[in-house]
Amino acid sequence: MILKLGIPKGSLETATIDLFRRAGFHITTSSRSYFPSIDDPEVECMLIRAQEMARYVEDGVLDAGLTGRDWVEECEANVETVCNLIYAKQSFGKVRWVLAVPQASPFHSVKDLEGKTVATELVATTKRYLAANNVKAKVEFSWGATEVKPPELADAIVEVTETGSSLRANKLRIIETVLESNTQLIANVESWKDEWKRRKLGDISMLLEGAINALGKVGLMLNVTRANLASVLGVLPALKNPTISTLSDEEWVAVNTILEESTVRALIPRLKEAGAQGIVEYPLNKIVM
C-alpha cells in the first residue's frame, strides 16, 4: 500500500523537510516538480500550499498532510488530527494571528473597529472573531504584503507572526491575538480508519515528535569513580535520572544523560572538577518519550 502525504509548499517547506530529515526520512525536492522523492517506498509526497492542504486531505486527494491548525479552522475541514508538531518557518514554536493597527492609530481593542475595514488572508476566522465580539466590520482578503495596507487601504489587519519583528518594522502594534496556531499532521477520515494507513501515520508521527523532542538537546557520557559519583550527579540537571552502568573495574561507573545543549559548555568544566573523566558529548536526532 501507499500513503499519499502532503508536504506544505512555501514558508513551511524548508522547516518541514529538515524535520523529516531529523526523523530519518530524506525528502528531495525539485523546482520543476510538485512530487518530491522520499526514501520510503510506502510513501508518496506532494507539495501543496498549507492554505489548501486541509481541503485536499478532507476530499481524499491526500491521505494525510502537514499544515497549520489555523488553516484547518479557516476552512472548517473535517479531518483527523494525528498529532501537533510545534514548529514554524523560523523557530520551533507556535505562531499567532494578531489584530494589528498603525502605531499612531486611536484603536486599542477589537471593539474600536465597528464599521471599519480589516485586511487579512484569514478571512473566515477573522469574521468569526469579529462576530464573537459583536463587532460589524468589513473584512477584505489580502493577497499578500498585508502589513503595508494600513492606514490607507485598511484600518487594521489580521496577520500571522512568530516574533512580531515584521509588524514593528512596518510601524504596526498588536492590540489582540485572534488565534494561536501550530503545525499539525492531519489525516483523511476514511484513511484514518484504514488499519495499515493508521499504523503508518502513527509511526511517522512518533518519529517526527521524537525529532522535535531532541531539538536543542545533546547526550553526555562520562566515567567516574563511585567515590565521586554523588558529586558528579549533583552537577547534572537531567531530562530524567541519568543511566548509571558498572564498568569492568567495579570502582568505576559510566554515566549517560541528556542535557540542554546551551548548558553543556558551563557544565563540562564543573563535571571535570567533580571527578568525571572521559567526557563525551554527542548529538541527538530523536528522543522518543
Secondary structure, 3 states (H helix, E strand, C coil): CCEEEEEEECCCHHHHHHHHHHHCCCEEEECCEEEEEECCCCEEEEEEEHHHHHHHHHHCCCCEEEEEHHHHHHCCCCCEEEEEECCCCCCCCCEEEEEEEECCCCCCCHHHHCCCEEEECCHHHHHHHHHHCCCCCEEEECCCCHHHCCCCCCCEEEEEECCCHHHHHCCEEEEEEEEEECEEEEECHHHHHCHHHHHHHHHHHHHHHHHHHHCCEEEEEEEEEHHHHHHHHHHCCCCCCCEEEECCCCCEEEEEEEEEHHHHHHHHHHHHHCCCEEEEEEECCCCCC
